[in-house]
């Protein structure tokens, strides 16, 4: 399972309503395998929609530019954040939090 959580450090709260796209690399292409939007706690818990994971390379794309514009930031520096990571054991949970502000972002492997 792949999950994510977005916190807006500029506002000190969860980032609600951010679109997140999950893709898996197959050969030289990225294939969409899931999509979601952050809930009232900034979480997306159903990116794979119950489908089993396969080992491989995945990418999360976060539409943080639209989120920041909705918060009144006219020109956020990053229109999106893309995070590429490896799934080695498909039985594990891969939690990929994202911490954002209009002019930066950070991530790590969560638990």
Phi, psi and omega in degrees: 000140176242126179230165177213167183208129182242125176244133179263105183286337178290328181258346180071036182205173177293148176269109185265139173081018179277127177284134180232130178244132177253129178232154175240138178280129174230113188059241181254013182244155173257123182253122177297132179233355179188159181206145177199181179221141183294141180273191183295346176256007179079016185252150167233114185253358188232039182297326181266001174048041177081354178284145178291149175279158169242152174297146179156193181255130182238160177220132172256132175243123182252126178275072184280338178297314178298318178301311182296321177298321177296335179271004176097007177272114187288329183218073177297144184292321182253112178289334177207160174241130177244127181236120180253134183210165182254138171252112180265318181243105183297346179279343180280163171264133179247105180258122186238087179287154177228129177250125188233159165214172181299341187234018178185165174206159181214153180215170178194169173273116180269185178235000000 
